[in-house]
Amino acid sequence: MTVAVETGVWQLDPTATAVALSHKTFWGLVTVKGTFAAVAGQGEVRPDGSATGTVTLDVASLDTKLAKRDTHLRSADFFDTDHHPEITFAVRGAELRDGATAHVNGQLTVRGISRPQSLTARVTAATAGALTLETEFTVDRAEFGMTWNQLGMIRGLATVTAALRFTRVGA
């Protein structure tokens, strides 16, 4: 599938967007999964086809279906939502290549620490007024100051999956 994305400003539709996080715990025997209920963002597609934008997650909206765990994840041991209530991904450049594949370079900020992050996203739906991108990538939580690991129970990388629906402003 080859797609053409209209130029202009695109607004994230939070009702049609899903961002999830998963990580192995208990020495790799259990996968903890959570979703972010509050997601915001926007982007701009330029006439040359390149794109920039930002996606913001409200960390306090992370839900793993276990209140005690969610409270711990919001603490200073992990996301420290009192001091860093948001996770942001700032797209510095994105180009549609290979038909429906977008190569995205940006900056991921978690707990006030920013790191470069590259990823590949697939355009799974595109019209003149709406666009859906899907991606999956891994993050090393230690790079963002999240080193709490009681008894060595938490290993490996966290996986982020996202299905982001954008609508074109003025379409």
Helices and strands as residue ranges (DSSP letters): E 8-12, G 14-16, E 18-25, E 30-36, E 39-45, E 51-58, G 59-61, E 62-63, H 67-74, E 86-97, E 101-110, E 113-126, E 130-139, G 141-144, G 150-152, E 158-168
